[in-house]
């Protein structure tokens, strides 16, 4: 029998969330590119952008505005 170890997901630091928000506001990188840079999948980036997780007072969602 093969034993599979699951990676424990670490919580994002405030600095990581700040950087992610900055990248979303710049709107130059795709969710996938931001995810690679931040070591997370694009779905988590999308959830943060939409305000589904890591909600921050004073921000309007979605963070990335589409013109």
Secondary structure by P-SEA (a helix, b strand, c coil): cbbbbbbbbbcccaaaaaaaaaaaaaccccaaaaaaaacccaaaaaaaaaccccccccccccccccc
